């Protein structure tokens, strides 16, 4: 470096010493650093700022430490990704942040500045996310939530919210995702935060974290079950707050999708049906749609035996939602999907009850609506398979279909653009041609 550059760096170091503790001053200083970033690196000015973060600086010179953190925060807010990676990956910044958060009597302002600086780092990509996890900062954040370290003051609600937001950023990048150990550690801490007396401003982010964990299908089932996170989330299905209900239902739905692959690890609790029982007919329409979709996922993935749906009276409620009595079109459509899924997995012993409660009538009435092609195909498959699998009740099934007057609709669907719909309608109307069409029908029934 030239003499002029050395003098210039020294002048800026002195100006930092006398810098006031205002946010605007830190912003102006950071903007100067960014405009002369290469000179600052060569002159050791960045290293000088990091020196204020070393022990005992946060304890003996807290004002200088706060200024350095604010300047670094403004730098990481406006710098390029290349400069940010250089700062995080080639310096000891993360280790210094970890050491400061481990201090037993750390000032609240310094703690807030550390968390704010970490937020800029975590939102900048999965590589920096992995660097944060490997540095031990993730473990420190989790300890802050559980107050495990002796001598540390309990976190304020605002600080807890900021920590939860940081954990959300850790889980947000899924390709590639964080390590399995990191996911399990977060899952173990969340049950402590999920209780009904919790402030909703903390409860909702905690449930959103649980939802992110449930989306990591490769590892989330054992992590959520062993940490009792799943059983804690189930309780909030009955929360009076729709946003809390919605997050809890999404978590359960994600678990249903993975159940069939890992069903040997745990038993899906049938008590879930008791929690959602009262939400099928009552509550907001959007919540009812989510509950019906959840029930459909439980049925399709065989998480809970169908006999429990009958014993608890859920079948009758689903039929009522899928019938003409339901005024909300989205609820009726969602109930149609659920009812068709239930019919596809129906046992012979429940067929008579299925017909007596009006389920088959509701399925036939759905054909008069504008349906998605997949749902239309599923309904036709149900009408065909019920007659083939339950030959002893074929006459009763045909009587219900004639009673609902769906044959004109089925005949009209023979001109559908969808080949599967045409084939299924032909099977239902042309019984004598069934032996000829059966091989083609088997292909579409598998679809």
URFENHU-V93549 format. One record per residue. N is the residue number from 1. OMEGA is omega in whole degrees, 0 to 359 (* if undefined). BURIAL is 1 if it has 16 or more other ideal C-beta (glycine too) atoms within 10 Angstrom, else 0. Layout:
N_OMEGA_BURIAL, N_OMEGA_BURIAL
This chain:
1_177_0, 2_179_0, 3_179_0, 4_180_0, 5_179_0, 6_178_0, 7_180_0, 8_179_1, 9_179_1, 10_179_0, 11_180_0, 12_175_1, 13_178_0, 14_179_0, 15_176_0, 16_180_1, 17_183_0, 18_179_0, 19_177_1, 20_188_0, 21_180_0, 22_181_0, 23_181_0, 24_179_0, 25_178_1, 26_180_1, 27_179_1, 28_179_0, 29_180_1, 30_179_1, 31_176_0, 32_178_0, 33_182_1, 34_179_0, 35_178_0, 36_191_1, 37_181_1, 38_177_0, 39_180_0, 40_178_1, 41_182_1, 42_181_0, 43_178_1, 44_181_0, 45_177_1, 46_178_1, 47_177_0, 48_177_0, 49_179_1, 50_179_1, 51_179_0, 52_181_1, 53_182_1, 54_175_0, 55_10_0, 56_182_0, 57_180_1, 58_181_1, 59_185_0, 60_180_0, 61_184_0, 62_181_0, 63_179_0, 64_179_1, 65_179_1, 66_179_1, 67_181_1, 68_179_1, 69_180_1, 70_177_1, 71_178_1, 72_178_1, 73_179_1, 74_177_1, 75_182_1, 76_177_1, 77_188_0, 78_183_0, 79_177_1, 80_179_0, 81_179_0, 82_179_0, 83_180_1, 84_178_1, 85_179_1, 86_180_0, 87_186_1, 88_189_1, 89_183_0, 90_178_0, 91_180_0, 92_184_0, 93_183_1, 94_179_1, 95_178_0, 96_177_1, 97_178_1, 98_181_1, 99_179_1, 100_181_1, 101_178_1, 102_182_0, 103_184_1, 104_182_0, 105_180_0, 106_180_1, 107_182_1, 108_180_0, 109_178_0, 110_180_1, 111_179_1, 112_179_1, 113_178_1, 114_181_1, 115_179_1, 116_178_1, 117_178_1, 118_180_1, 119_177_1, 120_181_1, 121_186_1, 122_183_1, 123_186_0, 124_174_1, 125_185_0, 126_179_1, 127_178_0, 128_175_1, 129_179_1, 130_178_1, 131_177_1, 132_181_1, 133_182_1, 134_181_0, 135_182_1, 136_180_1, 137_178_1, 138_178_1, 139_179_0, 140_177_1, 141_180_1, 142_177_1, 143_177_0, 144_180_1, 145_185_1, 146_179_0, 147_183_0, 148_186_0, 149_182_0, 150_176_0, 151_180_0, 152_178_1, 153_177_0, 154_180_0, 155_170_1, 156_182_0, 157_180_0, 158_178_0, 159_177_1, 160_178_1, 161_179_1, 162_178_1, 163_178_1, 164_178_1, 165_177_1, 166_177_1, 167_177_1, 168_179_1, 169_178_1, 170_183_1, 171_189_1, 172_180_0, 173_185_1, 174_181_0, 175_353_0, 176_180_0, 177_176_1, 178_180_1, 179_179_0, 180_179_0, 181_179_0, 182_179_1, 183_181_1, 184_180_1, 185_179_1, 186_180_1, 187_180_1, 188_183_1, 189_187_1, 190_180_1, 191_179_1, 192_183_0, 193_185_1, 194_172_1, 195_190_0, 196_179_0, 197_182_0, 198_175_0, 199_184_0, 200_178_0, 201_174_0, 202_182_1, 203_182_1, 204_175_1, 205_178_1, 206_177_1, 207_176_1, 208_174_1, 209_177_1, 210_178_1, 211_178_1, 212_179_1, 213_181_1, 214_179_1, 215_174_1, 216_191_1, 217_184_0, 218_186_0, 219_193_1, 220_185_1, 221_178_1, 222_181_0, 223_183_1, 224_181_1, 225_183_1, 226_179_0, 227_182_1, 228_179_0, 229_181_1, 230_181_1, 231_177_0, 232_182_1, 233_183_1, 234_183_1, 235_186_0, 236_172_1, 237_180_1, 238_179_1, 239_177_1, 240_181_0, 241_183_0, 242_182_0, 243_177_0, 244_176_1, 245_184_1, 246_180_1, 247_180_1, 248_180_1, 249_178_1, 250_179_1, 251_180_1, 252_180_1, 253_178_1, 254_178_1, 255_179_1, 256_183_1, 257_184_0, 258_190_1, 259_187_1, 260_181_0, 261_187_0, 262_186_1, 263_178_0, 264_183_0, 265_183_0, 266_175_0, 267_179_0, 268_186_1, 269_178_0, 270_176_1, 271_177_0, 272_179_1, 273_178_1, 274_181_0, 275_183_1, 276_186_1, 277_184_1, 278_182_0, 279_183_1, 280_181_1, 281_182_0, 282_178_0, 283_181_0, 284_181_0, 285_182_0, 286_177_0, 287_178_1, 288_178_1, 289_179_1, 290_180_1, 291_179_1, 292_176_1, 293_176_1, 294_178_1, 295_176_1, 296_177_1, 297_177_1, 298_181_1, 299_183_1, 300_183_1, 301_175_1, 302_179_0, 303_181_1, 304_181_1, 305_182_0, 306_181_1, 307_178_0, 308_176_0, 309_180_1, 310_183_1, 311_183_0, 312_180_0, 313_181_0, 314_180_1, 315_180_1, 316_180_1, 317_178_1, 318_178_1, 319_179_1, 320_179_1, 321_181_1, 322_184_1, 323_180_1, 324_181_0, 325_181_0, 326_183_1, 327_182_0, 328_184_0, 329_181_0, 330_178_0, 331_181_1, 332_178_1, 333_178_1, 334_177_1, 335_177_1, 336_177_1, 337_182_1, 338_182_1, 339_178_1, 340_177_1, 341_179_1, 342_180_1, 343_180_1, 344_181_0, 345_187_0, 346_175_1, 347_182_0, 348_184_0, 349_181_0, 350_183_1, 351_180_1, 352_178_0, 353_179_0, 354_180_1, 355_184_1, 356_182_0, 357_175_1, 358_183_1, 359_180_1, 360_176_1, 361_180_1, 362_178_1, 363_179_1, 364_180_1, 365_180_1, 366_181_1, 367_181_1, 368_181_0, 369_172_0, 370_188_0, 371_168_1, 372_185_0, 373_182_0, 374_178_0, 375_178_0, 376_178_1, 377_180_1, 378_179_1, 379_179_1, 380_176_1, 381_179_1, 382_181_1, 383_180_1, 384_185_1, 385_178_0, 386_178_1, 387_182_1, 388_183_0, 389_183_0, 390_185_1, 391_182_0, 392_181_0, 393_184_1, 394_181_0, 395_178_0, 396_179_1, 397_179_1, 398_178_1, 399_179_0, 400_180_1, 401_175_1, 402_180_0, 403_179_0, 404_176_1, 405_181_0, 406_182_1, 407_175_0, 408_179_0, 409_180_0, 410_177_1, 411_178_0, 412_180_0, 413_176_1, 414_175_0, 415_181_0, 416_177_1, 417_182_0, 418_184_0, 419_180_0, 420_179_1, 421_180_1, 422_182_0, 423_181_1, 424_178_1, 425_177_1, 426_177_1, 427_182_1, 428_185_1, 429_183_0, 430_184_0, 431_183_0, 432_181_0, 433_187_0, 434_182_0, 435_181_0, 436_186_0, 437_187_0, 438_180_0, 439_178_0, 440_181_0, 441_181_1, 442_179_0, 443_183_0, 444_178_1, 445_176_1, 446_180_0, 447_*_0
